[in-house]
Structure formats: structure tokens, C-alpha cells
Amino acid sequence: MRRSIWQTLVMLFLTAAVQGASPIPPAGPVQITVHADQVVGQVSRYLTGACIEDVNHEIYGGLYSQMIFGESFQEPPPVSTIPGFMAYGGRWMVRDGEVAISGLDGPKLVSNHGAFQDGAVGVEVFFADRQGDNAGLIVCVAQPGVGADRFSGYEVSLSAARQSLRLGRHRNNYTLLKDVPCAVAPGRWIPLEVRLTGSILEILVEGKSVLRHDDGPAALPAGTVGLRAWQQAARYRNLWVKTGDQRESLAWATAEPTAEVSGMWRPLRQGAAEGHYALDAQRPFVGAQAQQMSFDSGTGQWGVENQGLNRWGLNFVAGQPYEGCLWVRAEKAATLFAALESRDGSQVYAEESLPVAAGDWQRLELALTPHAADSAGRLALKLKQPGSVTLGYAFLQPGAWGRFKDLPVRRDVAQGLIAAGITVLRYGGSMVNNDGYKWKNMIGPRDRRQPYAGLWYRYSSNGWGIPDFMNFAEAAGMAYVPDFNSYETPQDMADFIDYAKGSAESPWGHRRAADGHPAPYQLKYLELGNEERVDDAYAARFAALAEAIWAKDQEIILVVGDFAYARPITNPFGFTGADSGITTLAAHRRILQLARQHQREVWFDVHVNTEHPVACNTTLVGLFSLADALDQIAAGAAHKVVVFELNAGNHAQKRALANALAINAIERDGRLPMVCSANGLQPDGQNDNGWDQGLLFLNPAQVWLQPPGYVAQMFSENYQPQRLACPVTGPAGPLDINAKRSADGATLELQAVNPGDQAVAAQIHLAGFVPRQPLAQRTTLAGPMENRNTAEKTDTMIPERNMWEHRLKDGSTQYTFPAHSFTMLRFE
């Protein structure tokens, strides 16, 4: 009873036509008829999934209980500081009154000048040639951090390559406001000026006004100024700010040298202590270097301290134990002190002394219980008398009280995912497409696992990997799909199946048991790659890995890491619009033939964009057309299509409604067994790459759902397995309706998405169903499209749950669906 792609296209076209026709409210109520005795399809329990990966530090700084960021001391020291400025990424070099940057990933140099809203800013910019992308000013800057989009402010940039001026708005994400042609001559200094008046920005290049923009109600508040480059080498000079009648120069002085301390740590000195630091690349514990600290003379304390991800601070709960370990070595015996302290070190909440014997690397256990609470503390490692130690690894986590089922997982984050109704987890994404991402690097003692250059973070760690993910998913009672690098070897994947499924007496099963999981895993699904170009080369890799895996376990369902399709596929062997660039499903056919030969089932993971609740989601149309095309060429091979990433660049109500529309459409199609939304988690304010889309937000002390997370919760809590015929007639506008019932027919669920900006009145008729209860359970998530929840106000957007007196008469009643809403009505 599934709809064909052409029926879908017709429906979406008509919906779009109605939406765009007129903003006038419907003349009469919409007619919704639910045929409770006409089951037209089955609904999977696994359409409320989440994709997690260590993008925006979902794992390190999120789900993983490790509180230390920079655990292995692999990061280089911070760049030298420039007086009056703070660098966020990149290496800013000062010489002869100029500052230079070879910007790759959006480094920023932000002034300490006070915030202002009205005034002017100017600088001269120099491009050596037409290579690269853009560089320029950022204004109204607030909350900066390391990462391309980690700030609030306007970007005003020039491009010699494109000969253009760009204006963009950042709110820990990126919105392009305008691109305009502009002469940008390489090889000479170009004056760039921004004038700010209320919500209006006027931009001048070489003294000539090039762009004037009124940002209206979206205007950013007051902020400071800075420089930013994106994939561009540039030089700057003569930075100035004018507020009122006063103009002041913001000169760059020679950078001040910094201590040789790994970048996520900071020097610690108290009293009259004198000493030095060094990064030891000759005898590291893991990776490329270790951290040496030496107390040379004087009295006081000398050491290093860590405040976690982005130095947001470590959360300490009074009276609760914290545990961990350190790996250290010393040429001469020394006493190291570990302490939980306030951010500035003025308060010591817990401290212990740790004897360090002379010799090679040794593990020291940590056990600390703070006597006071602090949501932004630090871990200090220090010497109190002359001596020297080298640090190789540091681990700190809450005791069992703060972890989920004694796993290395934050209890509150795990409970948040469970509360969101997540039924399936996929662990993977672009992070798997990296040479260092291999499963054998993720087993054994986590403190001995080697770091690697990850895709999202150059100094990634394997402390929490695929086995840890499977441990968590099984403990949480969720179905799960681990994603693997498609360049794993066939032997390594055969070994993984032995590791996951073999008896504890087998060689690899024994390794699993030693890692803390004696029983075989309940592994059913396994994905190979992410957003791959599914061509002959991928098909060959898939076949080699599949042969090795199926030889060990014939029940494993393998998933092809496909990409997205933005246009409908009418000819399986000649089409356009695939994000991967393929134009034929010839490789898909090879994979299907392989599955048929082995009498196995394969799935294809296709990603869908849910940035906005648009009437015609082209990636959703492409998804269904791919499913149709695979049906045409399968020749009897068992197969399915799944969505492991509903993707967006925001976490607001508009994304929540877009997710609801996508799941509604997938329920109606009836073919997809699993859907996951990305990203499952996001540390608050952490947006390194545009994927500002977490279902669940968190900081060191809090966890809260965003509107898309509440949509998953609503679908999950109100799940019913049977979809019903539910025709909608009349001027429905953008209203999107599904109806479902329980297997015994005793419960009927009506779910409606209204992404429009006006309420829609409807007449609901229940055919073949008479509620026993006079009240229906009503759950509604409604509010402005840009609304989201913050750490300060976590309940701006939460579902309203209450009982509604339906007053059915002859099976009919009236209901008005609010604007910008997702509503579920449950009749018993």
C-alpha cells in the first residue's frame, strides 16, 4: 500500500501550489476522515533514531564520561598571544605593524575592545594573489571560540578569487546575507570599512559604498571587532574603531611568548615558585608527545591545569566521588598533587598526594571527593617542591553515581537520550572516512589507545569507540548500527565479527571479555562507509568486506553508506542530482547481485535534508525515487533503504517541523525500517562546522532537549504499529496528516504537522472507531519557527500535554491545528 514516487511528487506539487497560492485563511474546515478499519501499512518502531559521532564533540565533551579534554597532551601550545587580542585558531604573525594569517578553517583574531552597536570599523587588507577564498572583518562579535562558526557576529569579507564582497551573519551557525560584485585587486592594500547604525550595516571598499543592508529584527546586539579568514592567506594593517566622535587605532604589538604547555592545558604557578615546561617528543606515552613540568626553585606550587572542553569548566557535585588515573614518569622520585579546584585555583575542594617513583611510565589512581559544588572548576596537577615529572595521560570521571550503568557514559546524557524516546542509534558519519578510524585502535585499555588525526578534530582520541558504543546501546535497550571505515581490510572485519560474536574462549572473544563484555554482542546491523560515492571502486570494497563478514555471520545485515539524491531518478542508469556525483546505479546493482548470490539482505543509507519544513523536500523525493529504482533493478535481491541522517544546520522549531514532515512521509511510504536524526547530541554553543542541529543539548552541568528532540519523543511515546487510510479533503494548505492504531484496534492516533503561519480548522471524522473515553490525550509542540531552548531557559519550546474533550457526535468533531505546530491526538 505504498505510494509511488510519482504520486508523492503530485502530492507535494499540489501542496506547494496550495501553500503558495494565498495567505488568506481557508474558507471552510478541512475534512479529515480516519478509516479505523482500513489498515494500509505497518509502521516501524525504529523511525525515532539518532546518529551520534564526535562532530562538535558529541562524544568527547558530551556522552563520554571523561571530563578532561586534551587527555593525552597531544595539542601544540597555544599560539603566542597578541596584547589586546585573543586568537581563536590559526597562527597570527605580527611583523612591522602588520598581522598575517594563512587561514584554513576560519581562524579569528578578536579585539578586547569593549562592545558597541553604533559606530564604524576599518582595516586595510592585502591579498598576494587571486588564490583562496575570502578574508576581512567581523563586527558585533560575541561568544567567540575555536571553530569556523563559533561566534556571534557579522562577517564582512573580500574575495580576490571571486571579485566579490560577502556579508554573512553568524549565530554559532552561518547565514549568507548578500554576495555582491566588488573589485578586489591583489598585490595592494585595500581599505575596508563597516559603518553600523542600529540594524543597518553600510560597507565601503576603498572609500566607496558597495553594500547597505538592514538586518531588521534579526539584527545582532552590540559586540566587539575582529579579523577572520576562510581558506585564505591575508595580511592586515591599520585596524581602527570609531564610536561617537572618537576614533582609536587598535595596533598589533609583538606577540608575547607562551609556555610550552599542551594547548588544552594551562600553566599553574603559585607563590614564588620558578620552573619551566617542555613537550617531550622523544619518549611519549602515546601519540607524538608528553608534557614535562619542572619546579626548579623557590616556594609555592608549579604545574598545569585543565578545565575541560573549551575550558568551560568541570562540574563538581559536593560530596560525590570522582575517579580516574594518571600516567606519569620521573627521572627522580617526586610527589605529585592532584586537586579539584575553582577556576582560578583560589578554592581547593579536594586534593591528594601521589608518590611518583623514579623510572619509566607508571599508572597512578585518582580518588577525589569535593567538599563543595562548582559548575566551572578545574583539575590541577602540581608539584609543591622542586622536582620534575612528565605527564602522558589524564583521566577523570564521576564515580558510579554519575555514570550510566557503570559505563564510561554520562548518566544525565544517557537518560536524556532515553527520555527523548530514541529507539535506534547509529554511531558514525563523516568521522569514519579517515585513515586513523579503525576498530582495532578502539579496544583494550582506553588509556593505552593511540590518538589519531581525526576528520573533525586533528587530535582525536580512541578512548570511546565502536565497542563502547555497542556497550551503551545494549545497556540502554536500543537497536544499534556501528559504522565502519570502508577501507578496513577483509581480515580485520572478519576479526571484528569474531570479537563481537565469538565465544569468550575464542581468541577474539577472549579479547572482548577482557574489555569487559563476556557475552557476545547482539549485533544485527553493520554499515560500511558514510556518504560514499557508490561506484565500482566502492562496490569492490563492499564485496570484499561482505564476503569476509558473511563467512563469519550470515545473519548480519550490511548497510551501504550511500549519500543523498536531490532529483528524482527515472532511469536507474542515467540520472543527475546525486550528491556523490554518480550518474548510474550500476554499482548498486552489483551489490544487489552479491546479496542475491549469498541470499543475504542489504540496506542503503540515504541522507535527507530537514533544514526547513518546505512543501517539496527534494532530498525526500530523491530518497523515494531511489527506493523505486532499487526495486526495479533488484531482480529478487532482499534490500531496503534507510535514513541514518536527517540533517540540518539548526535545532529550532522549523527543523522540528521538517523532521516531523519527513517521518510522516516515510511512514506513508512504508518501506523504510529505520530513520535516525543527526546530530543526536551537541555541547551548547559548540558549532565547528555548520551542523548546529543536536536533538539533545548539554553543558558540563545540564542536559536539555531541543524542539527536534521533542518531535522524536512525541513520535516514540505515541507509537502505534498500523497505519490507517486517512484521506484529507478541502483547503488543507500545508497541513500534513497521518493516522495510526494499535494492533488490537483499541487506540487510535492522529498526528498532524502544520508548518504554515496560520491555524487550520478541520473537521475530524472517525469511521469505524468509537472512543470509550470522552477525553483524548493531546500533545502539541507549537511556536515561532526560530524558537529553541537555551541553558538559561530550557523550556521555551516544550510540548503541551493535556486532555481534550473531543465531543464526538456521529463520529465527527472539530479541531483547529495551531500555526507552526506538530500535534498528536490519541483516542482510547
Secondary structure, 3 states (H helix, E strand, C coil): CCCCHHHHHHHHHHHHHHHHHCCCCCCCCEEEEEEEEEEEEECCCCCCEEEECCCCCCHHHHHECCCCCCCCCCCCCCCCECCCEEEECCCCEEECCEEEEEECCCCEEEECCCCECCEEEEEEEECCCCCCCEEEEEEEEECCCCCCCCCEEEEEEEECCCCEEEEEEEECCCEEEEEEECCCCCCCEEEEEEEEECCEEEEEECCEEEEEEECHHHCCCCEEEEEEEECEEEEEEEEEEEECCEEEECCCCCCECCCCCCCCCEEEEEECCEEEEEEECCCCCCCCCEEEEEEEECCEEEEEEECCHHHCCEEECCCCCEEEEEEEEECCCEEEEEEEECCCCCCEEEEEEEEECCEEEEEEEEEECCCCCEEEEEEEEEECCCEEEEEEEEEEEECHHHECCCCCEEHHHHHHHHHCCCCEEEECCHHHCCCCCCHHHHCCCHHHCCCECCCCCCCECCCCCHHHHHHHHHHHCCEEEEEECCCCCHHHHHHHHHHHHCCCCCHHHHHHHHCCCCCCCCCCEEEECCCCCCCHHHHHHHHHHHHHHHHHCCCCEEEECCCCECCCCCCCCCCCCECCCCCCCHHHHHHHHHHHHHCCEEEEECCEECCCCCCCCHHHHHHHHHHHHHHHHCCCCEEEEEEEEEECCCCCHHHHHHHHHHHHHHHHHCCCCCEEECCCEEECCCCCCCCCCCCEEECCCCEEECHHHHHHHHHHHCCCCEEEECCEECCCCCCEEEEEECCCCCCEEEEEEECCCCCEEEEEEEECCCCCCCEEEEEEEECCCCCCCCCCCCCCCCCEEEEEECCCECCEEEEEECCCEEEEEEEC
